[in-house]
Amino acid sequence: MKEKVKEVLEQVRPFLQRDGGDVEFVDCDENGVVKVKLRGACGSCPGALYTLKNGIERTLKQQVPEVKEVVRVD
């Protein structure tokens, strides 16, 4: 699952970078929880939770059915 998640994050990354942000894969567990770090503008943006849940998480769930949740770590 890790490789699939990393591939999808590579697809999402250009959209974040366009706005000065980025996403970094940290880990995923057997329960389908993916941990990421938001970098750049995404790290301090008030809309970061929206980006995380409605952008990154939604895309991952669509393309990697094993993903149940995406959480942000610092």
N, C-alpha and C positions, 0 to 999 in steps of 0.2 A: 504494500500500500504506500510506503514512503516514496517510492520512485514515481508512482502515479500522481501523488500529491505534489511532488516537486515539479513535475511536468506541467501541471495545471497552474501552479504558481508562476511559472515562467511565462505562461500565456497572459496572466493577469498583470504581471509586473510592468509592462509598458504603459498601461493605463494609469498606474500609480506614479510612475516616473514622469509622465507628462505633466503632472501637477506638483512635481518636486518631492514626491514620496517614494517609498519602496517597502517591500515586504521580504522578510527573511524567515525561511523555514527553520524551526527549532527541533521539533520532534512530533511524533504521533504515537498513540498507544493502541492496545488491543481493543479498547472500547470505542474507537473511532474518534477520539479527541485529538485535534491537530493544534499544535502550539506554534505561534508565529510571533515575530517581533515586527512592529511597524517602525520604519525608519524615516528620516528626513521630515518633510512637512506632515506626513501621516502620523508621526510620533507625537506631535503636539496639536494636531488639528481637533477642533471641537466636534467635527463630524467623523472622527476616526471610528467610533463604534458603528455608525451607519455603514461606513466603508467595509469594516470587518464583517459585519453580519449580512448586509444586503448585497455586498459585492463579492468578497472573497469566499465567505462561507457558502453562499448560495451557489456560486460557480463550482466550488469543490464538491458540494453535495450532488449537483447535477452530473458531474463527470466522474466522480469516485463515490459510488453508492455506499461504501463502507464508512465514509465520513459522517459522523453524527453531529459534531460541533467543532467550531474553530474558536480558540481562545487566544487572547493577547497576553504575552509575558513581557516583562521588562528586563 
